[in-house]
């Protein structure tokens, strides 16, 4: 299933209006999209019991990790319906999702003309550059954003009441997954919601078989950069507060005001030259 590109988001609009300011936009995203202090303290407590302090928080292949920033360094893949669909060069977060931390979100911070980002969950923390997709595991789920087009991973049931054209993930968009642990069926199936800019756009069903579920991010083109963040259980906290969009909107207003001021100054300068 594919969704054609349509519309632009706030961040993309600012990029178009202020060409050359990508680095500034990235800095803003990095500053805003981060954990609250209370979340940092809780994560530190949870990490002590779940992760070997001598190991990295990430298992990765072809990806540079800088804090919560992931930068793809590998070779480009053959786009769209090639076999395999997506090289499994990517990164797996070693901390499994739990009822306390049931989901995660990723901001697409920077891309080139050709880009691909996939997110989902796996029952392993091993990445193999020889395997395809999400490692070929049965207990996985997720979706792929390929040059703005969103494809499911053959396990997502999309909401028929929504237009497919709405679903496009581009630079500046926020994509996420959330496992609904409290909704597990008697036969062990767990539902998972897929979000785009904090709006649920699809659902998946996974059967972990008692295994842990680990967040996974995969890439398809060199230079693609994302920011990763686990999300706490509170629905209010999981739903993105749109602080990033507000920051970008404020910056856009400031740039508009600066343009207006500059125009007034240039007009005054032109009038002064004519008078002389």
Secondary structure, 3 states (H helix, E strand, C coil): CCCCCCCCCHHHHHHHHCCCCHHHHHHHHHHHCCCCHHHHHHHHHHHHHHCCCCCCCEEECCEEEECCEEEECCCCCCCCCCCCCCECCEEEEEEECCCCCCEEEEEEEECCCCCEEEEEEECCCCCCCCCECCCCCCCCEEEEEECCEEEECCCEEECCCCCHHHCCCCCCCEEEEEEEHHHCCCCCCEEEEEEECCEEEEEEEECCCCCCCEEEEEECCCCCEEEEEEECCCHHHHCCCCHHHHHHHHHHHHHHHHHHHHHHHHHHHHHHHHHC
